[in-house]
Amino acid sequence: MDRFSTRFFISILIGFWFPSVVLAEFSLGNETFFLNGFGTVGGPYNFDDRAGFIRDISQPEGARGNGVDWSIDSRLGLQGTWKPREDFESTLQVVSKYRYDGSYRPEVTWAFLKYAINPNMQIRAGRLGADIYLQADSRDVGYAYLWVRPPVDYFGQLFVSYLDGVDFVVARETGDGMLRGKLYAGQARETLPGGNGIEYSLDGTTVMGGHLEYQNLHWLFRISYGAIRLGDEDPAEPFLNVLQSTGIPQASALAQEMSLAEKRFSFFGVGIAYDEGPLQSQLMMSRLSSEALTSPSKTAGYLSVGYRIRQWTPYLVYSRIKSEHPQRTTGLPDISPFDVINARVSQALLAGQADQETFSLGARYDFARNVDFKLQLDWIHSRDNPSLLWIDPESDWDGRSAVLSATLDFIF
């Protein structure tokens, strides 16, 4: 608990034990304001102390075998909505969680105005959740999903969680279900840890995309696409300049390929969810295509099945991610001082790779209204060392670990 904020922990307990303090609904004539919230208390215990387990790549340090790491999964969010009339509303959401700089400083994750043109057509503008994959924009709300955390092999690679821009949604009844289409565009504003104390700002990054979704009583089908163009900065620019300054054409070309500046990424995902009675299941697949060697293209997916038995819902999850493994050389001789440059290039190419699978066994216990307890055991096999999804693995780490997690989720 050395990196866990005491004030954050206390605020979560206040929200859980005294929800009436923060839950409110005010009516002013025909204007209505709602204040709600959500939170999670808990975290993982990593049985292997040779590599740091993280929930996603926004976290600068990982859980190792020295006790439960409360920082990985604990979070608290507050959301206010003002709805003066049926066709207009505004929403503000603030979340405190473990950030790129090791702090728990609250961050505005939603701040938008929504206008319903008609019952089946709406537009929003402001700060919006990045709805790249199914459930991607609700990853912080632990109560909203079955697991302790969204499958890391699938969601852990996502580096945009919100954008400043607009989205447009159209819905239409089709047969016994609803067909929805969504388009969005905007700019990312987040900051990511880059390792060795380096921070990478996404300022100047443009995001656009959309999805088509069909839902009936039991089934949900979705196809998603998103395109991201990074800004013109790269935290490794000083080193890349050194690589270019060698005067070796092969090294100069490699520096261009390794740079993140103005590189493009595209996400394509398909998903199916089935929910009937006690049975809950999801199957998701995605492909990330990348122009940057230091963040190579990846394919990921997961299958989740849960079965509710009264207040208990045991579940199984299998997830997998596999990235391309680009092989490049600088063309420089492996002698001093060029051996240092060659080693740095090799390390940078390896750091963005991920070839990993996870088997998860867990149970959710809904023991009170709007509160659940979850217990989950993950068996993880990473075939890459280093890996995008682990922090500072030791050189002799075999890539195998077991992670036991327990969390308490609530909404109010």
C-alpha positions as a printed NumPy array, in Angstrom:
array([[  0.   ,   0.   ,   0.   ],
       [  3.059,   2.25 ,  -0.236],
       [  1.896,   3.879,  -3.48 ],
       [ -1.757,   4.034,  -2.493],
       [ -3.178,   7.426,  -1.572],
       [ -4.636,   7.438,   1.937],
       [ -7.009,  10.259,   1.065],
       [ -8.212,   8.321,  -1.97 ],
       [ -8.845,   5.209,   0.12 ],
       [-10.788,   7.173,   2.734],
       [-12.915,   8.867,   0.083],
       [-13.845,   5.489,  -1.386],
       [-14.879,   4.189,   2.031],
       [-17.014,   7.291,   2.583],
       [-18.702,   6.697,  -0.755],
       [-19.394,   3.066,   0.137],
       [-20.556,   3.339,   3.729],
       [-22.322,   6.677,   3.424],
       [-23.684,   6.868,  -0.14 ],
       [-26.427,   9.251,   0.995],
       [-23.717,  11.872,   1.53 ],
       [-22.908,  12.006,  -2.173],
       [-26.06 ,  10.714,  -3.873],
       [-28.421,  13.536,  -4.691],
       [-31.238,  14.516,  -6.993],
       [-32.28 ,  18.132,  -7.093],
       [-35.316,  19.483,  -8.949],
       [-35.546,  23.172,  -9.773],
       [-38.857,  23.808, -11.533],
       [-38.564,  21.761, -14.701],
       [-34.751,  21.501, -14.339],
       [-33.211,  18.395, -12.771],
       [-29.682,  17.722, -11.566],
       [-28.388,  14.233, -10.678],
       [-25.19 ,  13.344,  -8.83 ],
       [-24.018,   9.726,  -8.948],
       [-20.802,   7.835,  -8.527],
       [-18.894,   4.571,  -8.671],
       [-15.825,   3.039,  -7.143],
       [-13.623,   0.   ,  -6.682],
       [-11.476,  -0.989,  -3.694],
       [ -9.012,  -3.833,  -4.047],
       [ -6.229,  -5.076,  -6.259],
       [ -3.979,  -7.933,  -7.343],
       [ -1.394, -10.045,  -5.596],
       [  1.278, -11.135,  -8.06 ],
       [  2.877, -14.415,  -6.976],
       [  5.951, -13.624,  -9.092],
       [  8.181, -10.751,  -7.941],
       [ 10.31 , -10.698, -11.1  ],
       [  7.888,  -8.624, -13.227],
       [  5.338,  -5.895, -12.537],
       [  1.708,  -6.7  , -13.405],
       [ -0.333,  -3.77 , -14.768],
       [ -3.976,  -3.288, -15.706],
       [ -3.148,  -1.202, -18.812],
       [ -0.257,   0.744, -20.297],
       [ -1.251,   4.008, -18.552],
       [  0.188,   2.678, -15.256],
       [  3.874,   3.455, -14.544],
       [  4.566,   0.66 , -12.029],
       [  3.198,  -2.833, -11.577],
       [  2.233,  -5.267,  -8.83 ],
       [  5.023,  -7.541,  -7.652],
       [  5.155, -10.262,  -5.018],
       [  5.223,  -7.995,  -1.975],
       [  1.552,  -7.882,  -0.976],
       [ -1.693,  -6.691,  -2.519],
       [ -1.169,  -3.674,  -4.77 ],
       [ -4.192,  -1.453,  -4.13 ],
       [ -3.206,   1.055,  -6.768],
       [ -3.784,  -1.153,  -9.825],
       [ -7.577,  -1.5  ,  -9.604],
       [ -8.837,   0.96 ,  -6.967],
       [-10.633,   4.031,  -8.269],
       [-13.394,   6.488,  -7.464],
       [-15.63 ,   8.419,  -9.846],
       [-18.322,  11.094,  -9.509],
       [-20.753,  12.041, -12.249],
       [-23.142,  14.96 , -12.396],
       [-25.903,  15.331, -14.996],
       [-28.06 ,  18.388, -15.595],
       [-31.171,  17.73 , -17.689],
       [-33.366,  20.846, -17.99 ],
       [-35.574,  19.222, -20.654],
       [-36.043,  15.912, -22.429],
       [-33.961,  16.728, -25.513],
       [-30.949,  18.317, -23.781],
       [-28.531,  17.374, -21.021],
       [-24.977,  18.009, -19.877],
       [-22.705,  15.57 , -18.04 ],
       [-19.468,  15.927, -16.079],
       [-17.492,  12.932, -14.784],
       [-14.333,  13.064, -12.65 ],
       [-12.269,   9.962, -11.828],
       [ -9.429,   9.438,  -9.354],
       [ -7.193,   6.473, -10.181],
       [ -3.542,   5.479, -10.524],
       [ -2.065,   7.772, -13.18 ],
       [  0.968,   7.909, -15.462],
       [  2.887,  10.041, -12.917],
       [  2.143,   7.794,  -9.924],
       [ -0.455,  10.19 ,  -8.501],
       [ -4.21 ,   9.866,  -7.95 ],
       [ -5.019,  13.393,  -9.042],
       [ -8.688,  13.518, -10.164],
       [ -9.12 ,  13.816, -13.915],
       [-12.103,  14.948, -16.001],
       [-12.966,  11.949, -18.184],
       [-16.399,  13.096, -19.435],
       [-17.605,  16.669, -19.936],
       [-20.147,  16.961, -22.721],
       [-23.412,  18.471, -23.915],
       [-25.967,  16.172, -25.528],
       [-28.826,  17.169, -27.798],
       [-31.469,  14.709, -28.992],
       [-32.561,  15.788, -32.464],
       [-35.342,  13.217, -32.193],
       [-35.826,  10.023, -30.126],
       [-33.564,   8.053, -32.509],
       [-30.884,  10.63 , -33.252],
       [-28.514,  12.472, -30.913],
       [-25.3  ,  14.478, -30.978],
       [-22.769,  15.086, -28.189],
       [-19.893,  17.562, -27.983],
       [-17.125,  17.924, -25.408],
       [-14.99 ,  15.32 , -23.626],
       [-16.274,  11.853, -24.503],
       [-15.328,   8.297, -23.584],
       [-13.374,   6.624, -26.384],
       [-15.865,   3.995, -27.498],
       [-13.341,   2.095, -29.631],
       [-14.341,  -1.387, -28.44 ],
       [-17.404,  -2.699, -26.653],
       [-17.268,  -1.525, -22.996],
       [-14.115,   0.516, -23.673],
       [-15.737,   3.735, -22.438],
       [-16.819,   2.163, -19.114],
       [-13.556,   0.47 , -18.122],
       [-13.38 ,   2.439, -14.863],
       [-16.819,   1.286, -13.629],
       [-16.057,  -2.083, -12.053],
       [-19.7  ,  -2.732, -11.187],
       [-20.609,  -2.559, -14.908],
       [-18.817,  -5.776, -15.904],
       [-18.448,  -9.319, -14.646],
       [-14.688,  -9.534, -14.065],
       [-12.282,  -7.956, -11.583],
       [-10.895,  -5.939, -14.523],
       [-11.419,  -5.995, -18.293],
       [ -9.155,  -8.68 , -19.855],
       [ -5.665,  -7.17 , -19.921],
       [ -4.611,  -8.966, -23.1  ],
       [ -7.438,  -7.209, -24.939],
       [ -8.009,  -3.839, -23.253],
       [ -4.546,  -3.281, -21.751],
       [ -3.031,  -2.123, -25.045],
       [ -5.545,   0.73 , -25.558],
       [ -3.844,   4.088, -25.063],
       [ -6.83 ,   6.432, -25.573],
       [ -9.654,   6.405, -22.996],
       [-11.297,   9.735, -23.851],
       [-11.251,  12.397, -26.556],
       [-12.299,  16.027, -26.937],
       [-14.639,  16.195, -29.891],
       [-18.099,  15.198, -31.12 ],
       [-20.08 ,  12.036, -31.765],
       [-23.307,  11.343, -33.594],
       [-25.629,   8.394, -32.935],
       [-28.533,   7.143, -35.032],
       [-30.813,   4.278, -33.932],
       [-33.621,   2.431, -35.666],
       [-35.86 ,  -0.453, -34.691],
       [-35.284,  -3.451, -36.946],
       [-37.373,  -6.554, -36.469],
       [-37.377,  -7.376, -32.77 ],
       [-34.154,  -5.465, -32.077],
       [-32.425,  -2.11 , -32.367],
       [-29.808,  -1.126, -34.942],
       [-27.43 ,   1.683, -33.9  ],
       [-24.7  ,   3.511, -35.722],
       [-22.15 ,   5.878, -34.218],
       [-19.508,   8.209, -35.653],
       [-16.985,  10.175, -33.583],
       [-14.012,  12.48 , -34.092],
       [-11.782,  14.506, -31.815],
       [ -8.387,  14.882, -30.183],
       [ -6.723,  12.869, -27.408],
       [ -5.277,  14.744, -24.408],
       [ -3.859,  12.05 , -22.137],
       [ -0.295,  11.393, -21.027],
       [  1.351,   7.966, -20.902],
       [  4.442,   6.708, -19.068],
       [  7.294,   6.06 , -21.468],
       [  9.7  ,   4.26 , -19.144],
       [ 12.9  ,   5.578, -17.538],
       [ 10.97 ,   8.543, -16.155],
       [  9.92 ,   9.718, -19.631],
       [  6.337,  10.877, -20.203],
       [  4.575,  10.858, -23.555],
       [  1.804,  13.407, -24.174],
       [ -0.926,  12.567, -26.686],
       [ -1.618,  16.267, -27.331],
       [ -2.073,  16.803, -31.047],
       [ -3.325,  13.242, -31.559],
       [ -6.468,  12.994, -33.695],
       [ -9.005,  10.202, -33.276],
       [-11.944,   9.264, -35.481],
       [-14.049,   6.201, -36.073],
       [-17.383,   4.585, -35.447],
       [-19.29 ,   1.374, -34.968],
       [-22.406,  -0.432, -36.102],
       [-24.329,  -2.366, -33.47 ],
       [-27.404,  -4.579, -33.441],
       [-29.089,  -5.627, -30.199],
       [-32.182,  -7.65 , -29.444],
       [-33.443,  -9.254, -26.26 ],
       [-30.483, -11.617, -25.823],
       [-27.878, -10.871, -28.515],
       [-25.529,  -7.987, -29.197],
       [-23.386,  -7.736, -32.339],
       [-20.879,  -4.957, -32.985],
       [-18.362,  -3.985, -35.669],
       [-15.978,  -1.145, -34.782],
       [-13.338,   0.874, -36.586],
       [-11.072,   3.647, -35.337],
       [ -8.168,   5.608, -36.791],
       [ -5.568,   7.468, -34.732],
       [ -2.863,   9.86 , -35.942],
       [ -0.294,  10.752, -33.293],
       [  1.042,  14.256, -32.749],
       [  4.393,  15.525, -34.006],
       [  6.394,  14.808, -30.84 ],
       [  8.283,  11.705, -29.747],
       [  9.831,  11.285, -26.269],
       [ 12.703,   9.356, -27.882],
       [ 13.497,  12.155, -30.35 ],
       [ 16.965,  12.95 , -28.875],
       [ 18.07 ,   9.336, -29.327],
       [ 16.554,   9.112, -32.81 ],
       [ 18.473,  12.244, -33.758],
       [ 21.677,  10.524, -32.633],
       [ 20.778,   7.528, -34.784],
       [ 20.206,   9.761, -37.809],
       [ 23.398,  11.721, -37.195],
       [ 25.553,   8.624, -37.728],
       [ 25.302,   9.245, -41.459],
       [ 24.54 ,   5.58 , -42.155],
       [ 21.51 ,   5.428, -44.54 ],
       [ 20.209,   2.243, -42.889],
       [ 20.356,   3.864, -39.444],
       [ 18.625,   7.038, -40.674],
       [ 15.805,   5.037, -42.275],
       [ 15.404,   2.997, -39.092],
       [ 15.081,   6.186, -37.014],
       [ 12.184,   7.269, -39.224],
       [ 10.463,   3.896, -38.827],
       [ 10.925,   3.903, -35.053],
       [  9.617,   7.428, -34.509],
       [  6.067,   7.82 , -33.152],
       [  5.702,  11.345, -34.564],
       [  2.676,  11.598, -36.882],
       [  2.39 ,   7.821, -37.152],
       [ -1.011,   6.285, -37.844],
       [ -2.826,   3.468, -36.048],
       [ -6.082,   1.811, -37.001],
       [ -8.318,  -0.371, -34.804],
       [-10.789,  -2.9  , -36.159],
       [-12.933,  -4.961, -33.805],
       [-15.849,  -7.381, -33.915],
       [-17.812,  -8.638, -30.949],
       [-20.735, -10.833, -29.959],
       [-22.432, -10.879, -26.564],
       [-25.192, -13.227, -25.423],
       [-27.164, -12.723, -22.207],
       [-30.179, -14.876, -21.341],
       [-31.323, -15.772, -17.855],
       [-28.308, -16.82 , -15.79 ],
       [-25.938, -17.14 , -18.784],
       [-23.599, -14.275, -19.791],
       [-21.038, -14.634, -22.574],
       [-18.857, -12.456, -24.8  ],
       [-16.517, -13.108, -27.713],
       [-14.367, -10.197, -28.94 ],
       [-11.642,  -9.966, -31.576],
       [ -9.597,  -6.947, -32.664],
       [ -6.737,  -5.927, -34.904],
       [ -4.481,  -2.916, -34.323],
       [ -2.476,  -1.901, -37.385],
       [  0.496,   0.372, -36.762],
       [  3.017,   2.351, -38.812],
       [  5.493,   2.577, -35.911],
       [  8.094,  -0.131, -35.307],
       [  8.211,   0.673, -31.588],
       [  4.487,  -0.113, -31.281],
       [  3.964,  -2.95 , -33.774],
       [  0.645,  -4.239, -35.109],
       [ -1.265,  -6.604, -32.817],
       [ -4.169,  -9.05 , -32.877],
       [ -6.131,  -9.685, -29.676],
       [ -9.291, -11.37 , -28.46 ],
       [-11.081, -12.933, -25.522],
       [-13.897, -15.33 , -24.689],
       [-15.81 , -14.895, -21.424],
       [-18.562, -17.136, -20.027],
       [-20.402, -16.635, -16.723],
       [-23.373, -18.372, -15.131],
       [-25.389, -16.777, -12.348],
       [-26.447, -18.972,  -9.428],
       [-28.55 , -16.81 ,  -7.112],
       [-26.184, -14.117,  -5.851],
       [-23.061, -15.782,  -7.239],
       [-21.786, -15.643, -10.825],
       [-18.741, -17.86 , -11.461],
       [-16.971, -17.156, -14.754],
       [-14.159, -18.279, -17.032],
       [-12.129, -16.09 , -19.389],
       [ -9.521, -16.89 , -22.014],
       [ -7.687, -13.966, -23.614],
       [ -4.827, -13.706, -26.102],
       [ -2.712, -11.022, -27.712],
       [ -0.012, -11.486, -30.329],
       [  2.004,  -8.709, -31.917],
       [  4.295,  -8.62 , -34.891],
       [  7.978,  -8.929, -34.036],
       [  9.843,  -6.571, -36.372],
       [ 13.504,  -7.349, -36.923],
       [ 15.716,  -4.401, -37.892],
       [ 19.401,  -3.575, -37.642],
       [ 21.091,  -0.186, -37.658],
       [ 23.883,  -1.106, -40.051],
       [ 26.359,   0.162, -37.443],
       [ 29.277,  -2.013, -36.31 ],
       [ 28.814,  -3.647, -32.91 ],
       [ 31.809,  -1.928, -31.395],
       [ 32.13 ,   0.985, -28.993],
       [ 30.478,   3.499, -29.094],
       [ 28.027,   2.048, -31.625],
       [ 27.279,  -1.016, -29.474],
       [ 25.384,   1.247, -27.05 ],
       [ 23.199,   2.546, -29.9  ],
       [ 22.567,  -0.974, -31.19 ],
       [ 21.528,  -2.163, -27.722],
       [ 19.187,   0.82 , -27.283],
       [ 17.517,   0.109, -30.647],
       [ 17.061,  -3.571, -29.786],
       [ 15.521,  -2.656, -26.424],
       [ 13.099,  -0.147, -28.002],
       [ 11.894,  -2.674, -30.585],
       [ 11.266,  -5.325, -27.938],
       [  9.462,  -3.051, -25.458],
       [  6.347,  -2.596, -27.596],
       [  5.804,  -6.29 , -28.309],
       [  3.242,  -8.546, -26.623],
       [  2.719, -12.257, -27.117],
       [  0.612, -13.416, -24.188],
       [ -2.315, -15.577, -23.148],
       [ -4.297, -15.63 , -19.91 ],
       [ -6.69 , -18.13 , -18.354],
       [ -8.912, -16.582, -15.686],
       [-11.225, -18.192, -13.153],
       [-13.375, -15.952, -10.995],
       [-16.644, -15.317,  -9.2  ],
       [-18.806, -12.264,  -8.617],
       [-20.95 , -12.078,  -5.466],
       [-23.765,  -9.496,  -5.495],
       [-24.362,  -9.466,  -1.754],
       [-26.129,  -6.085,  -1.499],
       [-27.932,  -3.592,  -3.688],
       [-25.445,  -1.85 ,  -6.017],
       [-22.461,  -3.598,  -4.381],
       [-20.486,  -6.666,  -5.431],
       [-17.416,  -8.594,  -4.333],
       [-15.174, -10.301,  -6.905],
       [-12.393, -12.839,  -6.621],
       [-10.277, -13.8  ,  -9.637],
       [ -7.225, -15.961, -10.332],
       [ -5.239, -15.382, -13.536],
       [ -2.682, -17.774, -15.009],
       [ -0.568, -15.74 , -17.404],
       [  2.023, -16.799, -19.957],
       [  3.993, -14.025, -21.652],
       [  6.277, -15.255, -24.415],
       [  8.034, -11.882, -24.686],
       [ 10.519, -10.397, -22.246],
       [ 10.329,  -7.436, -22.131],
       [  6.644,  -7.027, -22.943],
       [  4.273,  -4.108, -23.465],
       [  1.988,  -5.437, -20.695],
       [  4.594,  -5.833, -17.914],
       [  6.774,  -3.345, -16.069],
       [ 10.527,  -3.948, -15.7  ],
       [ 10.651,  -7.759, -15.955],
       [ 13.948,  -9.251, -14.829],
       [ 16.074, -10.8  , -17.561],
       [ 15.649, -14.334, -16.143],
       [ 11.848, -14.115, -15.888],
       [ 10.232, -17.062, -17.682],
       [  7.057, -15.133, -18.545],
       [  4.787, -17.238, -16.342],
       [  2.881, -15.805, -13.408],
       [ -0.237, -16.281, -11.325],
       [ -2.159, -13.235, -10.128],
       [ -4.867, -13.387,  -7.444],
       [ -7.2  , -10.36 ,  -7.229],
       [-10.048,  -9.3  ,  -4.957],
       [-12.174,  -6.185,  -5.373],
       [-15.252,  -4.538,  -3.932],
       [-17.263,  -2.572,  -6.533],
       [-20.115,  -0.17 ,  -5.873],
       [-22.29 ,   2.433,  -7.536],
       [-24.324,   5.122,  -5.839]])
